[in-house]
Amino acid sequence: MINVSTGEFYGPFDLLLDLIKKSKYDIYEIQISDITNKYIESLKVLNIPADETADFILIATQLLYIKTRSLIKDTSQEQEDEDLISQDELVRRLVQYKKIKKVIPLLEKLEEQGIRKHCKLQDDFSRFNDDSENIVYDIDKLKNTLEKLI
């Protein structure tokens, strides 16, 4: 699902969580008819660009589907549309979204700290790699060099 920022809300689940919070419902005990009506009313009020409303409309459709199924309560109709979800699935997704939303400030902080760090790649020292067979170990040369330095 694409996140759409409307200035006040950052995607349809953000709007839905806000409505649940304002209604003082527990996320597991959503009054689907009440939330559906409030969600659709909010869509009318929000200024969402036409090309970005698909996700909001999808959630509205799913809410209406769940509301209709709860009103009909026809258990003989087990055939469900693949694109539409059940109330349990919607609650599961909302809980996951809420968890992710809690972690976002921490991730932003870590990203900011990471931007301030600079990692340097290791230099290529292969040009200094001499064959050890060509090295002549001469103690007298070493002694003379050290005496000159001192």
C-alpha positions, 0 to 999 in steps of 0.5 A: 500500500502506498503512503499518501501524505495529506498533511494531517495523515500519512496514508489510509491506515493513519486516518483509520487509526486516528478515527479509532483513537478519537472514538476511544475504541480498543483496536480489537473491538472496533465498531465497524459501522461507526468507524466506516461512516466516520472514515467516509465522512473524513474522505469527503473533508480531506483534500486528497489529490485525485490520483492518490485516492485509490488507497483511501478508497480501497480501505473505504471499500473494505470497511463497507464490505466488512460492515455489510457482512456484519449486517447480513451475517449470512454464514452460507455465503463463504465465498469471499472476494480475494481483494477484500479482507475480513475484520480480523485481517483489518485489525491485524494490519492496523496493529502491524501499522501501529507497531511500525509507526512507533519504530519510525522515530527511532529509525529516523534518529538512526538514519540521521546519525548514520548520515553524519558518519563517513566511512572510508573504503580501504586503500589499495596497497597492492602497489606496495606489495613487494616480493619478499625474495627480493628483500636483502636483509643487511644488518650493516646497512640498517646500522649505518642508516640508524646512526645517520638518523641519530 
